[in-house]
Each structure stands twice: as C-alpha cells, then as structure tokens.
Amino acid sequence: MPLPVRMLRISDRQLSDMEHNLWSGRFSSATIEGWGAGAASVGVRYRGGHTRAYPKRSFEVVSSKGTRHYNAELDDPSMIRNALSFWFLERIGVPSPSARHVLLALNGAPLGVYLEIEAVDADFFRRRGLRASSLFYAVNDRADFRAAPRASLLDGYEYRFGGRAERERLRGFIAGLHRRRTPAQASAYLASRLDIDNYLRWLAGAVLTGNYDGFDQNYAIFGNRSSGRWSMAPWDYEGTWGRNCFGKPVGADLVEIEGYNALTRKLLSEKAYRKRYKKLIRALLGTAFTERSIMPRAEKLHRDIAPYMRAERLARGAYAGFFDELQTIRQYIRDRRAVLYRDLKRL
C-alpha cells in the first residue's frame, strides 16, 4: 500500500527566514494537505538537536487540531527504530506516541520518507482518556532526578503546561527523593507520589530496547490528575535496537539492567520494588521481548518503506545499509535477551 502523502507549503520569505535562523523556536505560517479534506493552516518550525543542521530537516507542525512531528530519521539506516520502539512500549503498557511513515513534500518538491509522530501534549492525554494535570519534557541530561548543585532542580526540563503549583510539586518531588528516611518511609514516599507500575514499565522499555539516552532525557513526565502521582511517557527512541542516537552500532550490553538516573536507584534500592521489577523483566522476556513477537512488526515497517528508499539520496548510506537492518535488529533481540537473562541473576 502506498505511503500517505503530506504537502507542506511555506512562503519563500518565511522559508528563507527559517533557513537563516536554523535554531530559532519561532513558528512560521504554513499550510499542510493530507490531514483531512483540503489544506489546514498550521505553524511550522525545524526541530531536533544535532540533527537540525542535517541536509534533510525535521519539522514540528502545529494547528488547532494538535501537533505532529516529522522526523527525517537520518541517523537511523532502517528508519524504523522510533516507530518500532513506540509500538513496543505501547504494547507493554506505557502510553506512547503513535507513529507512521509518510511521504513529505515542501512547496511541491518531494523531501522523501518521514516518520510522522504524534506529539506528547494535552491532546495526547485526552485521546487516551488520561487526565494530565501537568507536563514536562526532559530535554537534556540534567533531567536525571539528582540533587546535585544547580540553579534549579528543574534545569533539565521544559515546562509545557500545569501552572506554578505543578512546577513546585515536581521540584518538591525531586528534592524529597534525597531526604533521609527509613526503608519503610522511603517506600511509602515513592508509592504516594509515583505511579510505580507505569515507572517500572517505562524503565523496562528503555532497558529492553537499549535506549542509553532515555533515562536522563528524552522522556516526558506528567502529573496524573486521577491518581495525584507522577507518570512517564517516552519520546525520541531512535537510538535503540543495536544503534545509538548517531546511528553507530552498539553492543547489546551497553545499557545496564537497572538503567540509570537517581530516581531509578532510589526505587530499586527498595527490596519490594526491585523484586517487582525483576519479575516484570522476566515476564517481558517470555512474552513481548521475543523475535516472534517483535520481528513481524519490524518486517512490516521495513517492507512499507522499502520501495521508497532508493530515492533517499540525502540519507547517508541509507539505501546501502537499509536491507541489512532487519538482521541487525533481530541479532540485537537475541543478544539482549541473553544479556538480560544473565543479569537477572544478580539483580
């Protein structure tokens, strides 16, 4: 089945301004076709960290109907790792963005295959029936829940919504992690403020897929109005399934079974939570994290974009390496399973 097409149109003046101000967060006026009947008025800006200067740009597109990201996925020779990761995380019970491959054109000129990703925002929660009281993005590696000296405990976070009280609540939660308590008090503190099941599943997802950058950045933390606790959602899972965020091959043992960050250390230092996490990892190794479960989805994603990959001339070596990537992912699953079964014995 052909990929859906999205037609983005930006005036020459605004496009020139975007190119001359590559790192600006300002939105430019544009229209997009393919979201429904006719053209929708939208705002558009470039997105990404080190990828923003790549020749194939990624975009953030906002409208009254919500926000979507168009990722060039230039560092991933398979172009499917983000999509496969979000699918996997959703399967194991973590609220995750929906994602699909599309063909994107700019002012009539084809840009190639992109991954269209649902933004984690207020609409994301409404669509899932989740009552979010606040939302923060972990945008750099200071979002590791440490209490080390810094200007603010929220330095690593980008505030999205919720108000001053919610900012203070998150700051207080992080500060409270580092106060001295008995084991029973520490366990009660975490249980009253953190959705433990959600956190352990999010942690397991990052550990299983090998997302080295996913523990102290590249996640969203949100207040759940129904429970009054903090919950997690993923974003940016390109550096997974045997490659890092620059597309370089990495070993299946790169990420420790415990993951990283100060909150995880606090949580797993409690015997009951460590036992619960160990049980979860073992269960997922027997069900969701198997070749039989994952590879059909990987093969479908790969098959859907294969006819278009020869035209991906800007993607560095994408076509040459594209057809080897399914085996890379398959081998990662095999090797990662062996590593985790070994490490379960010491957890």
Secondary structure, 3 states (H helix, E strand, C coil): CCCCEEEEEECHHHHHHHHHCCCCCCCEEEEEECCCCCEEEEEEEEECCHHHHCCCCEEEEEECCEEEEEECCCCCCCCCHHHHHHHHHHHCCCCCCCEEEEEEEECCEEEEEEEEEECCCHHHHHHCCCCEEEEEEECCCCCCCCCCCCCCCCCCEEEEECCHHHHHHHHHHHHHCCCCCCHHHHHHHHHHHECHHHHHHHHHHHHHHCCHHHCCCCEEEEEECCCCCEEEEECCCCCCCCECCCCCECCCCCCCCCCCCHHHHHHHCCHHHHHHHHHHHHHHHHCCCCHHHHHHHHHHHHHHHHHHHHHCCCCCCHHHHHCCHHHHHHHHHHHHHHHHHHHHCCC
